[in-house]
């Protein structure tokens, strides 16, 4: 459950959904004009929110369980931060590599 207040949640949804609609070519020009005028850095804000969410997801759902499973000693101890960073970096580069595949399935363009 989100710790954000409802207004913040609504803003996050607006920014992310608008960013996706822009990439898909479906963002209403009037809505884009309002966003550009009222929140000039909205695209960067949305991209940052998405990137932070992906980083959190990959850390919690992919990297942390993988590292915990592979530990042989001190199973309840902290994760090795260097190994965690290396694996996160590798996953993030994998995601970056998918950018070129986006054109294959849609008209969307990266930020």
KETOR-567305 format. One record per atom (N, C-alpha, C, O): residue number from 1; residue in three letters; chain; x, y, z. Coordinates in steps of 0.1 Angstrom, whole numbers, plus 2048, in hexadecimal, padded with zeros to 3 digits. Example, Ala and Ser with C-alpha at 12.3 -4.5 7.8 and 13.67 -1.06 7.14 Angstrom:
<pts>
{pt 1,'ALA','A',{884,7C7,84E}}
{pt 1,'ALA','A',{87B,7D3,84E}}
{pt 1,'ALA','A',{884,7DF,84E}}
{pt 1,'ALA','A',{88E,7DF,855}}
{pt 2,'SER','A',{880,7EA,847}}
{pt 2,'SER','A',{889,7F5,847}}
{pt 2,'SER','A',{881,800,84F}}
{pt 2,'SER','A',{886,80B,850}}
</pts>
This chain:
<pts>
{pt 1,'UNK','A',{808,7F4,800}}
{pt 1,'UNK','A',{800,800,800}}
{pt 1,'UNK','A',{809,80C,800}}
{pt 1,'UNK','A',{813,80D,807}}
{pt 2,'UNK','A',{805,816,7F9}}
{pt 2,'UNK','A',{80D,822,7F7}}
{pt 2,'UNK','A',{80C,82B,804}}
{pt 2,'UNK','A',{802,82B,80B}}
{pt 3,'UNK','A',{818,831,807}}
{pt 3,'UNK','A',{818,83A,812}}
{pt 3,'UNK','A',{815,849,80E}}
{pt 3,'UNK','A',{815,852,816}}
{pt 4,'UNK','A',{813,84B,801}}
{pt 4,'UNK','A',{810,858,7FC}}
{pt 4,'UNK','A',{802,85C,7FF}}
{pt 4,'UNK','A',{7F9,853,800}}
{pt 5,'UNK','A',{7FF,869,800}}
{pt 5,'UNK','A',{7F2,86D,802}}
{pt 5,'UNK','A',{7EA,86C,7F4}}
{pt 5,'UNK','A',{7F1,86B,7EA}}
{pt 6,'UNK','A',{7DD,86C,7F5}}
{pt 6,'UNK','A',{7D5,86A,7E8}}
{pt 6,'UNK','A',{7D9,874,7DD}}
{pt 6,'UNK','A',{7D9,870,7D1}}
{pt 7,'UNK','A',{7DB,880,7E0}}
{pt 7,'UNK','A',{7DF,88A,7D6}}
{pt 7,'UNK','A',{7EC,887,7CF}}
{pt 7,'UNK','A',{7EE,888,7C3}}
{pt 8,'UNK','A',{7F6,882,7D7}}
{pt 8,'UNK','A',{802,87E,7D2}}
{pt 8,'UNK','A',{801,871,7C9}}
{pt 8,'UNK','A',{807,870,7BE}}
{pt 9,'UNK','A',{7F9,868,7CD}}
{pt 9,'UNK','A',{7F6,85C,7C5}}
{pt 9,'UNK','A',{7F0,860,7B8}}
{pt 9,'UNK','A',{7F3,85B,7AD}}
{pt 10,'UNK','A',{7E6,869,7B8}}
{pt 10,'UNK','A',{7E0,86E,7AC}}
{pt 10,'UNK','A',{7EA,874,7A3}}
{pt 10,'UNK','A',{7E9,872,796}}
{pt 11,'UNK','A',{7F3,87C,7A8}}
{pt 11,'UNK','A',{7FD,883,7A0}}
{pt 11,'UNK','A',{806,879,79A}}
{pt 11,'UNK','A',{80A,87A,78E}}
{pt 12,'UNK','A',{80A,86F,7A1}}
{pt 12,'UNK','A',{813,864,79C}}
{pt 12,'UNK','A',{80C,85D,791}}
{pt 12,'UNK','A',{812,85B,786}}
{pt 13,'UNK','A',{7FF,859,793}}
{pt 13,'UNK','A',{7F8,853,788}}
{pt 13,'UNK','A',{7F7,85B,77B}}
{pt 13,'UNK','A',{7F9,856,770}}
{pt 14,'UNK','A',{7F4,868,77D}}
{pt 14,'UNK','A',{7F4,871,772}}
{pt 14,'UNK','A',{801,872,76A}}
{pt 14,'UNK','A',{801,871,75E}}
{pt 15,'UNK','A',{80C,874,772}}
{pt 15,'UNK','A',{819,875,76B}}
{pt 15,'UNK','A',{81D,868,764}}
{pt 15,'UNK','A',{821,869,758}}
{pt 16,'UNK','A',{81B,85D,76A}}
{pt 16,'UNK','A',{81F,850,764}}
{pt 16,'UNK','A',{816,84D,758}}
{pt 16,'UNK','A',{81B,84A,74E}}
{pt 17,'UNK','A',{809,84E,75A}}
{pt 17,'UNK','A',{800,84B,74F}}
{pt 17,'UNK','A',{802,855,743}}
{pt 17,'UNK','A',{801,851,738}}
{pt 18,'UNK','A',{805,861,746}}
{pt 18,'UNK','A',{808,86B,73B}}
{pt 18,'UNK','A',{815,868,734}}
{pt 18,'UNK','A',{816,869,728}}
{pt 19,'UNK','A',{81F,864,73C}}
{pt 19,'UNK','A',{82C,861,736}}
{pt 19,'UNK','A',{82A,855,72C}}
{pt 19,'UNK','A',{830,855,721}}
{pt 20,'UNK','A',{823,84B,731}}
{pt 20,'UNK','A',{820,83F,729}}
{pt 20,'UNK','A',{818,843,71C}}
{pt 20,'UNK','A',{81B,83E,711}}
{pt 21,'UNK','A',{80E,84B,71E}}
{pt 21,'UNK','A',{806,84F,713}}
{pt 21,'UNK','A',{80E,857,709}}
{pt 21,'UNK','A',{80C,855,6FD}}
{pt 22,'UNK','A',{817,85F,70D}}
{pt 22,'UNK','A',{820,867,704}}
{pt 22,'UNK','A',{828,85D,6FC}}
{pt 22,'UNK','A',{829,85F,6F0}}
{pt 23,'UNK','A',{82E,853,702}}
{pt 23,'UNK','A',{836,849,6FB}}
{pt 23,'UNK','A',{82E,841,6F1}}
{pt 23,'UNK','A',{833,83D,6E7}}
{pt 24,'UNK','A',{822,83F,6F5}}
{pt 24,'UNK','A',{819,837,6EC}}
{pt 24,'UNK','A',{812,83F,6E1}}
{pt 24,'UNK','A',{80C,83A,6D8}}
{pt 25,'UNK','A',{814,84C,6E2}}
{pt 25,'UNK','A',{80E,855,6D8}}
{pt 25,'UNK','A',{7FF,858,6DA}}
{pt 25,'UNK','A',{7F8,85C,6D1}}
{pt 26,'UNK','A',{7FA,856,6E7}}
{pt 26,'UNK','A',{7EC,858,6EA}}
{pt 26,'UNK','A',{7E9,863,6F3}}
{pt 26,'UNK','A',{7DE,865,6F7}}
{pt 27,'UNK','A',{7F3,86A,6F7}}
{pt 27,'UNK','A',{7F1,875,701}}
{pt 27,'UNK','A',{7EA,881,6FA}}
{pt 27,'UNK','A',{7EF,886,6EF}}
{pt 28,'UNK','A',{7DF,885,700}}
{pt 28,'UNK','A',{7D7,890,6FA}}
{pt 28,'UNK','A',{7E0,89D,6FA}}
{pt 28,'UNK','A',{7E6,8A0,704}}
{pt 29,'UNK','A',{7E1,8A4,6EE}}
{pt 29,'UNK','A',{7E9,8AF,6ED}}
{pt 29,'UNK','A',{7E6,8BA,6F8}}
{pt 29,'UNK','A',{7EF,8C1,6FC}}
{pt 30,'UNK','A',{7D9,8BC,6FB}}
{pt 30,'UNK','A',{7D5,8C6,705}}
{pt 30,'UNK','A',{7DA,8C2,713}}
{pt 30,'UNK','A',{7DF,8CA,71A}}
{pt 31,'UNK','A',{7D9,8B5,716}}
{pt 31,'UNK','A',{7DF,8B0,723}}
{pt 31,'UNK','A',{7EE,8B2,724}}
{pt 31,'UNK','A',{7F3,8B6,72E}}
{pt 32,'UNK','A',{7F5,8B0,719}}
{pt 32,'UNK','A',{803,8B2,718}}
{pt 32,'UNK','A',{806,8C0,71A}}
{pt 32,'UNK','A',{810,8C4,721}}
{pt 33,'UNK','A',{7FF,8C9,714}}
{pt 33,'UNK','A',{801,8D8,715}}
{pt 33,'UNK','A',{7FF,8DC,724}}
{pt 33,'UNK','A',{807,8E4,729}}
{pt 34,'UNK','A',{7F5,8D7,72A}}
{pt 34,'UNK','A',{7F3,8DA,738}}
{pt 34,'UNK','A',{7FF,8D5,741}}
{pt 34,'UNK','A',{804,8DD,749}}
{pt 35,'UNK','A',{803,8C9,73F}}
{pt 35,'UNK','A',{80E,8C3,746}}
{pt 35,'UNK','A',{81B,8CB,744}}
{pt 35,'UNK','A',{822,8CF,74D}}
{pt 36,'UNK','A',{81D,8CE,737}}
{pt 36,'UNK','A',{829,8D6,734}}
{pt 36,'UNK','A',{829,8E4,73A}}
{pt 36,'UNK','A',{834,8E9,73F}}
{pt 37,'UNK','A',{81E,8EA,73B}}
{pt 37,'UNK','A',{81D,8F7,741}}
{pt 37,'UNK','A',{81D,8F7,750}}
{pt 37,'UNK','A',{824,8FF,756}}
{pt 38,'UNK','A',{815,8EE,756}}
{pt 38,'UNK','A',{814,8ED,765}}
{pt 38,'UNK','A',{81F,8E6,76C}}
{pt 38,'UNK','A',{822,8E9,777}}
{pt 39,'UNK','A',{825,8DD,765}}
{pt 39,'UNK','A',{830,8D4,76B}}
{pt 39,'UNK','A',{83A,8D1,760}}
{pt 39,'UNK','A',{83B,8C6,75B}}
{pt 40,'UNK','A',{843,8DB,75D}}
{pt 40,'UNK','A',{84C,8DA,752}}
{pt 40,'UNK','A',{855,8CE,752}}
{pt 40,'UNK','A',{85A,8C9,747}}
{pt 41,'UNK','A',{858,8C9,75D}}
{pt 41,'UNK','A',{861,8BD,75E}}
{pt 41,'UNK','A',{85A,8B0,760}}
{pt 41,'UNK','A',{85F,8A6,766}}
{pt 42,'UNK','A',{84D,8B0,75C}}
{pt 42,'UNK','A',{845,8A4,75F}}
{pt 42,'UNK','A',{84A,897,759}}
{pt 42,'UNK','A',{849,88D,75F}}
{pt 43,'UNK','A',{850,898,74D}}
{pt 43,'UNK','A',{855,88C,746}}
{pt 43,'UNK','A',{860,886,74E}}
{pt 43,'UNK','A',{861,87A,750}}
{pt 44,'UNK','A',{869,88E,753}}
{pt 44,'UNK','A',{874,889,75B}}
{pt 44,'UNK','A',{86F,884,769}}
{pt 44,'UNK','A',{874,87A,76E}}
{pt 45,'UNK','A',{865,88B,76F}}
{pt 45,'UNK','A',{860,886,77B}}
{pt 45,'UNK','A',{85A,878,779}}
{pt 45,'UNK','A',{85C,86F,781}}
{pt 46,'UNK','A',{852,876,76E}}
{pt 46,'UNK','A',{84C,869,76C}}
{pt 46,'UNK','A',{857,85E,769}}
{pt 46,'UNK','A',{856,853,76E}}
{pt 47,'UNK','A',{861,862,761}}
{pt 47,'UNK','A',{86C,858,75E}}
{pt 47,'UNK','A',{873,854,76B}}
{pt 47,'UNK','A',{877,849,76C}}
{pt 48,'UNK','A',{875,85E,774}}
{pt 48,'UNK','A',{87C,85B,780}}
{pt 48,'UNK','A',{873,851,789}}
{pt 48,'UNK','A',{878,848,78F}}
{pt 49,'UNK','A',{866,854,78A}}
{pt 49,'UNK','A',{85D,84C,791}}
{pt 49,'UNK','A',{85E,83D,78C}}
{pt 49,'UNK','A',{85E,834,794}}
{pt 50,'UNK','A',{85D,83C,77F}}
{pt 50,'UNK','A',{85D,82F,779}}
{pt 50,'UNK','A',{86A,828,77B}}
{pt 50,'UNK','A',{86B,81C,77F}}
{pt 51,'UNK','A',{875,82F,779}}
{pt 51,'UNK','A',{882,829,77C}}
{pt 51,'UNK','A',{884,825,78A}}
{pt 51,'UNK','A',{889,81A,78D}}
{pt 52,'UNK','A',{880,82D,794}}
{pt 52,'UNK','A',{881,829,7A2}}
{pt 52,'UNK','A',{878,81D,7A5}}
{pt 52,'UNK','A',{87C,814,7AD}}
{pt 53,'UNK','A',{86D,81C,79F}}
{pt 53,'UNK','A',{864,811,7A1}}
{pt 53,'UNK','A',{86A,804,79B}}
{pt 53,'UNK','A',{869,7FA,7A2}}
{pt 54,'UNK','A',{870,805,78F}}
{pt 54,'UNK','A',{876,7F9,789}}
{pt 54,'UNK','A',{882,7F5,792}}
{pt 54,'UNK','A',{884,7E9,794}}
{pt 55,'UNK','A',{88A,7FE,797}}
{pt 55,'UNK','A',{895,7FB,79F}}
{pt 55,'UNK','A',{891,7F4,7AC}}
{pt 55,'UNK','A',{896,7EA,7B0}}
{pt 56,'UNK','A',{886,7F9,7B2}}
{pt 56,'UNK','A',{881,7F3,7BE}}
{pt 56,'UNK','A',{87C,7E5,7BB}}
{pt 56,'UNK','A',{87E,7DB,7C3}}
{pt 57,'UNK','A',{874,7E3,7B0}}
{pt 57,'UNK','A',{86F,7D6,7AC}}
{pt 57,'UNK','A',{87A,7CC,7AA}}
{pt 57,'UNK','A',{87A,7C1,7B0}}
{pt 58,'UNK','A',{884,7D0,7A2}}
{pt 58,'UNK','A',{88F,7C7,79F}}
{pt 58,'UNK','A',{897,7C3,7AC}}
{pt 58,'UNK','A',{89A,7B8,7AE}}
{pt 59,'UNK','A',{899,7CD,7B4}}
{pt 59,'UNK','A',{8A0,7CA,7C1}}
{pt 59,'UNK','A',{898,7C0,7CA}}
{pt 59,'UNK','A',{89E,7B6,7CE}}
{pt 60,'UNK','A',{88C,7C3,7CC}}
{pt 60,'UNK','A',{884,7BB,7D5}}
{pt 60,'UNK','A',{880,7AD,7D0}}
{pt 60,'UNK','A',{880,7A3,7D7}}
{pt 61,'UNK','A',{87C,7AD,7C3}}
{pt 61,'UNK','A',{876,7A1,7BD}}
{pt 61,'UNK','A',{880,798,7B6}}
{pt 61,'UNK','A',{87E,78C,7B5}}
{pt 62,'UNK','A',{88B,79E,7B2}}
{pt 62,'UNK','A',{895,796,7AA}}
{pt 62,'UNK','A',{8A2,794,7B0}}
{pt 62,'UNK','A',{8A7,789,7B2}}
{pt 63,'UNK','A',{8A8,79F,7B4}}
{pt 63,'UNK','A',{8B6,79F,7B9}}
{pt 63,'UNK','A',{8B7,79A,7C7}}
{pt 63,'UNK','A',{8BF,790,7CA}}
{pt 64,'UNK','A',{8AF,79F,7D0}}
{pt 64,'UNK','A',{8B0,79C,7DE}}
{pt 64,'UNK','A',{8AD,78D,7E1}}
{pt 64,'UNK','A',{8B5,786,7E8}}
{pt 65,'UNK','A',{8A2,787,7DB}}
{pt 65,'UNK','A',{8A0,779,7DD}}
{pt 65,'UNK','A',{8AB,770,7D7}}
{pt 65,'UNK','A',{8AF,766,7DC}}
{pt 66,'UNK','A',{8B0,774,7CB}}
{pt 66,'UNK','A',{8BB,76D,7C5}}
{pt 66,'UNK','A',{8C8,76D,7CE}}
{pt 66,'UNK','A',{8CE,762,7CF}}
{pt 67,'UNK','A',{8CB,778,7D3}}
{pt 67,'UNK','A',{8D7,779,7DC}}
{pt 67,'UNK','A',{8D5,771,7E9}}
{pt 67,'UNK','A',{8DE,76A,7ED}}
{pt 68,'UNK','A',{8C9,772,7EE}}
{pt 68,'UNK','A',{8C6,76B,7FB}}
{pt 68,'UNK','A',{8C6,75C,7F8}}
{pt 68,'UNK','A',{8CB,755,801}}
{pt 69,'UNK','A',{8C2,758,7ED}}
{pt 69,'UNK','A',{8C2,749,7EA}}
{pt 69,'UNK','A',{8D0,744,7E9}}
{pt 69,'UNK','A',{8D3,739,7ED}}
{pt 70,'UNK','A',{8D9,74C,7E3}}
{pt 70,'UNK','A',{8E6,748,7E0}}
{pt 70,'UNK','A',{8F0,749,7EC}}
{pt 70,'UNK','A',{8FB,743,7EC}}
{pt 71,'UNK','A',{8EB,750,7F7}}
{pt 71,'UNK','A',{8F4,751,803}}
{pt 71,'UNK','A',{8F5,743,80A}}
{pt 71,'UNK','A',{8EB,73C,80B}}
{pt 72,'UNK','A',{901,740,80E}}
{pt 72,'UNK','A',{902,733,815}}
{pt 72,'UNK','A',{904,735,824}}
{pt 72,'UNK','A',{900,72C,82C}}
{pt 73,'UNK','A',{90A,740,828}}
{pt 73,'UNK','A',{90C,743,836}}
{pt 73,'UNK','A',{904,74F,83A}}
{pt 73,'UNK','A',{901,758,831}}
{pt 74,'UNK','A',{901,751,846}}
{pt 74,'UNK','A',{8FB,75D,84B}}
{pt 74,'UNK','A',{8EF,761,843}}
{pt 74,'UNK','A',{8ED,76C,83F}}
{pt 75,'UNK','A',{8E6,757,842}}
{pt 75,'UNK','A',{8DA,759,839}}
{pt 75,'UNK','A',{8D1,765,83E}}
{pt 75,'UNK','A',{8CA,76B,835}}
{pt 76,'UNK','A',{8D2,769,84A}}
{pt 76,'UNK','A',{8C9,774,84F}}
{pt 76,'UNK','A',{8D1,781,84F}}
{pt 76,'UNK','A',{8CC,78B,853}}
{pt 77,'UNK','A',{8DE,781,84B}}
{pt 77,'UNK','A',{8E6,78D,84B}}
{pt 77,'UNK','A',{8E3,796,83F}}
{pt 77,'UNK','A',{8DB,792,836}}
{pt 78,'UNK','A',{8E9,7A1,83F}}
{pt 78,'UNK','A',{8E6,7AB,834}}
{pt 78,'UNK','A',{8EC,7A6,827}}
{pt 78,'UNK','A',{8F6,79E,826}}
{pt 79,'UNK','A',{8E6,7AB,81C}}
{pt 79,'UNK','A',{8EB,7A7,80F}}
{pt 79,'UNK','A',{8F8,7AF,80C}}
{pt 79,'UNK','A',{8FA,7BA,811}}
{pt 80,'UNK','A',{901,7A9,805}}
{pt 80,'UNK','A',{90D,7AF,801}}
{pt 80,'UNK','A',{90A,7BA,7F7}}
{pt 80,'UNK','A',{904,7B8,7EC}}
{pt 81,'UNK','A',{90D,7C7,7FB}}
{pt 81,'UNK','A',{909,7D2,7F3}}
{pt 81,'UNK','A',{90F,7D3,7E6}}
{pt 81,'UNK','A',{909,7D8,7DC}}
{pt 82,'UNK','A',{91C,7CF,7E5}}
{pt 82,'UNK','A',{923,7CF,7D8}}
{pt 82,'UNK','A',{91C,7C5,7CE}}
{pt 82,'UNK','A',{91A,7C8,7C2}}
{pt 83,'UNK','A',{919,7B9,7D3}}
{pt 83,'UNK','A',{913,7AF,7CA}}
{pt 83,'UNK','A',{905,7B4,7C6}}
{pt 83,'UNK','A',{900,7B2,7BB}}
{pt 84,'UNK','A',{8FE,7BA,7D0}}
{pt 84,'UNK','A',{8F0,7BF,7CD}}
{pt 84,'UNK','A',{8F1,7CA,7C2}}
{pt 84,'UNK','A',{8E9,7CA,7B9}}
{pt 85,'UNK','A',{8FA,7D3,7C3}}
{pt 85,'UNK','A',{8FC,7DE,7BA}}
{pt 85,'UNK','A',{900,7D8,7AC}}
{pt 85,'UNK','A',{8FB,7DD,7A2}}
{pt 86,'UNK','A',{908,7CE,7AC}}
{pt 86,'UNK','A',{90C,7C8,79F}}
{pt 86,'UNK','A',{901,7C1,798}}
{pt 86,'UNK','A',{8FF,7C3,78C}}
{pt 87,'UNK','A',{8F9,7BA,7A0}}
{pt 87,'UNK','A',{8ED,7B3,79A}}
{pt 87,'UNK','A',{8E3,7BD,795}}
{pt 87,'UNK','A',{8DC,7BB,78B}}
{pt 88,'UNK','A',{8E0,7C8,79D}}
{pt 88,'UNK','A',{8D7,7D2,79A}}
{pt 88,'UNK','A',{8DB,7D9,78D}}
{pt 88,'UNK','A',{8D3,7DB,783}}
{pt 89,'UNK','A',{8E8,7DC,78C}}
{pt 89,'UNK','A',{8ED,7E2,780}}
{pt 89,'UNK','A',{8EB,7D9,774}}
{pt 89,'UNK','A',{8E7,7DE,769}}
{pt 90,'UNK','A',{8EE,7CC,775}}
{pt 90,'UNK','A',{8EC,7C3,76A}}
{pt 90,'UNK','A',{8DD,7C3,765}}
{pt 90,'UNK','A',{8DA,7C3,759}}
{pt 91,'UNK','A',{8D4,7C2,76F}}
{pt 91,'UNK','A',{8C6,7C2,76C}}
{pt 91,'UNK','A',{8C2,7CF,765}}
{pt 91,'UNK','A',{8BA,7CF,75B}}
{pt 92,'UNK','A',{8C6,7DA,76A}}
{pt 92,'UNK','A',{8C3,7E7,764}}
{pt 92,'UNK','A',{8C8,7E8,756}}
{pt 92,'UNK','A',{8C1,7ED,74D}}
{pt 93,'UNK','A',{8D4,7E3,753}}
{pt 93,'UNK','A',{8D9,7E3,745}}
{pt 93,'UNK','A',{8D1,7DA,73C}}
{pt 93,'UNK','A',{8CF,7DD,730}}
{pt 94,'UNK','A',{8CC,7CF,742}}
{pt 94,'UNK','A',{8C3,7C6,73A}}
{pt 94,'UNK','A',{8B6,7CE,736}}
{pt 94,'UNK','A',{8B1,7CD,72B}}
{pt 95,'UNK','A',{8B1,7D6,740}}
{pt 95,'UNK','A',{8A5,7DE,73C}}
{pt 95,'UNK','A',{8A8,7E8,732}}
{pt 95,'UNK','A',{8A0,7EB,729}}
{pt 96,'UNK','A',{8B3,7EF,733}}
{pt 96,'UNK','A',{8B7,7F9,729}}
{pt 96,'UNK','A',{8B8,7F3,71B}}
{pt 96,'UNK','A',{8B4,7F9,711}}
{pt 97,'UNK','A',{8BD,7E6,71A}}
{pt 97,'UNK','A',{8BE,7DF,70D}}
{pt 97,'UNK','A',{8B0,7DD,707}}
{pt 97,'UNK','A',{8AF,7DC,6FB}}
{pt 98,'UNK','A',{8A6,7DD,70F}}
{pt 98,'UNK','A',{898,7DB,709}}
{pt 98,'UNK','A',{893,7E7,702}}
{pt 98,'UNK','A',{889,7E6,6FA}}
{pt 99,'UNK','A',{899,7F2,703}}
{pt 99,'UNK','A',{894,7FF,6FD}}
{pt 99,'UNK','A',{893,7FD,6EE}}
{pt 99,'UNK','A',{889,802,6E8}}
{pt 100,'UNK','A',{89C,7F6,6E8}}
{pt 100,'UNK','A',{89C,7F4,6D9}}
{pt 100,'UNK','A',{890,7EB,6D5}}
{pt 100,'UNK','A',{88C,7EC,6CA}}
{pt 101,'UNK','A',{88C,7E3,6DE}}
{pt 101,'UNK','A',{881,7DA,6DA}}
{pt 101,'UNK','A',{873,7E1,6DB}}
{pt 101,'UNK','A',{86A,7DC,6D5}}
{pt 102,'UNK','A',{873,7EC,6E1}}
{pt 102,'UNK','A',{866,7F3,6E2}}
{pt 102,'UNK','A',{860,7F7,6D4}}
{pt 102,'UNK','A',{854,7F6,6D2}}
{pt 103,'UNK','A',{869,7FB,6CB}}
{pt 103,'UNK','A',{864,7FF,6BE}}
{pt 103,'UNK','A',{85E,7F3,6B7}}
{pt 103,'UNK','A',{855,7F5,6AE}}
{pt 104,'UNK','A',{862,7E7,6BA}}
{pt 104,'UNK','A',{85D,7DB,6B4}}
{pt 104,'UNK','A',{84F,7D8,6B7}}
{pt 104,'UNK','A',{847,7D3,6AF}}
{pt 105,'UNK','A',{84B,7DC,6C3}}
{pt 105,'UNK','A',{83D,7D9,6C8}}
{pt 105,'UNK','A',{834,7E5,6C8}}
{pt 105,'UNK','A',{828,7E3,6CA}}
{pt 106,'UNK','A',{839,7F1,6C7}}
{pt 106,'UNK','A',{831,7FD,6C7}}
{pt 106,'UNK','A',{838,809,6C1}}
{pt 106,'UNK','A',{843,808,6BB}}
{pt 107,'UNK','A',{831,814,6C1}}
{pt 107,'UNK','A',{836,820,6BB}}
{pt 107,'UNK','A',{83D,828,6C7}}
{pt 107,'UNK','A',{842,833,6C4}}
{pt 108,'UNK','A',{83D,823,6D3}}
{pt 108,'UNK','A',{842,82A,6DE}}
{pt 108,'UNK','A',{851,82C,6DD}}
{pt 108,'UNK','A',{858,825,6D6}}
{pt 109,'UNK','A',{856,837,6E3}}
{pt 109,'UNK','A',{864,83B,6E2}}
{pt 109,'UNK','A',{869,83D,6F0}}
{pt 109,'UNK','A',{861,842,6F9}}
{pt 110,'UNK','A',{875,83A,6F3}}
{pt 110,'UNK','A',{87B,83C,700}}
{pt 110,'UNK','A',{87C,84B,703}}
{pt 110,'UNK','A',{87B,853,6FA}}
{pt 111,'UNK','A',{87D,84F,710}}
{pt 111,'UNK','A',{87E,85C,714}}
{pt 111,'UNK','A',{88B,863,70F}}
{pt 111,'UNK','A',{88E,86E,712}}
</pts>
